[in-house]
Amino acid sequence: MLIALDAMGGDFAPGPIVAGAVKAIAADPELRVILVGDQTQIENCLSGVPRERIEIFHCTQIVTMEEAPVIALRKKPDNSISRCWQLLAERKVEAIVSAGNTGAMVAVACVCAAS
């Protein structure tokens, strides 16, 4: 299974998010993950980690927990949540996961469903 993971969502991201992805891959030999977010920050978290089943999809913006979802999505089109949904809509991944702004996840889902 190939999953897009919002590496910038959640508390103290991307560190704990990337660490969780590494553990998940170690536990499941069929799992592959695309970490979506700031490439430099993600690579810093992957230092010394084998990357056979990990890819990075770089994006330049983040929707924080404090932001109003719809406004943030309009102002930040290159955000990690939208890019995860883009990968799913293009059938490049089978699932997406985010510990980030739930309202933004739902808002983008509604837009994708309407398309």
C-alpha positions in Angstrom: 0.0 0.0 0.0 1.2 3.5 -0.8 0.1 6.3 1.6 0.6 10.0 1.4 1.4 11.3 4.9 1.1 15.0 5.8 4.5 15.3 7.4 3.8 18.9 8.5 0.6 18.2 10.4 0.4 17.7 14.1 2.3 18.8 17.2 6.1 19.2 16.8 5.9 18.1 13.1 7.7 16.9 11.1 9.8 14.9 13.7 7.2 12.7 15.3 5.3 12.2 12.1 8.4 11.1 10.2 9.5 8.8 13.1 6.0 7.2 13.0 6.3 6.6 9.3 9.7 5.0 9.7 8.3 2.7 12.4 5.2 1.8 10.3 7.4 0.9 7.3 9.6 -1.3 9.6 6.5 -3.1 10.8 4.9 -3.7 7.4 7.0 -4.8 4.5 4.2 -4.0 2.0 3.9 -0.3 3.1 5.4 2.6 1.2 5.0 6.2 2.3 5.2 9.6 0.6 6.0 12.2 3.2 4.4 15.5 2.0 5.9 18.8 3.3 9.0 20.8 3.5 11.8 18.6 1.9 14.6 20.1 4.0 12.9 19.6 7.3 11.8 16.1 6.4 15.3 15.1 5.2 16.7 16.3 8.5 14.4 13.9 10.3 15.4 11.1 8.0 19.2 11.4 8.6 20.6 7.9 8.8 17.3 6.2 8.0 17.1 3.7 5.0 14.8 5.3 2.4 13.9 2.4 0.2 10.2 2.8 0.7 10.0 6.5 1.6 9.6 9.3 -0.8 9.3 13.1 -0.3 6.8 15.3 -2.0 7.9 18.9 -1.5 5.5 21.7 -0.8 6.2 25.1 0.5 3.2 25.9 2.8 1.5 24.6 6.0 -2.0 25.1 7.3 -1.6 25.5 11.1 -4.1 24.4 13.7 -4.9 28.1 14.5 -5.9 29.0 10.9 -9.5 29.1 9.6 -9.4 26.2 7.1 -11.1 27.7 4.1 -9.2 31.0 4.3 -5.8 29.2 4.8 -6.5 26.9 1.8 -7.2 29.9 -0.4 -4.1 31.8 0.7 -1.8 28.8 0.7 -2.4 26.7 -2.3 0.9 24.8 -2.0 0.1 23.4 1.4 0.8 19.8 2.6 -2.9 18.9 3.2 -3.9 19.9 -0.3 -1.0 18.2 -1.9 -1.9 14.9 -0.1 -5.4 15.2 -1.5 -3.9 16.0 -5.0 -1.9 12.7 -4.9 -5.0 10.8 -4.0 -7.1 12.5 -6.6 -4.5 11.7 -9.2 -4.5 8.0 -8.0 -0.8 8.2 -7.2 -1.5 7.0 -3.6 -4.1 4.7 -2.1 -4.7 6.6 1.1 -3.8 9.8 2.9 -3.2 10.6 6.6 -2.9 13.8 8.5 -2.7 14.8 12.2 -3.1 18.4 11.1 -6.0 20.8 10.7 -9.1 18.6 10.5 -11.2 21.4 9.1 -8.7 21.8 6.2 -8.7 18.1 5.6 -12.5 18.1 5.3 -12.6 21.2 3.2 -10.2 19.9 0.6 -12.1 16.5 0.6 -15.3 18.4 -0.2 -13.6 20.2 -3.1 -12.1 16.9 -4.4 -15.5 15.2 -4.2 -17.2 17.9 -6.1 -14.6 17.8 -8.9 
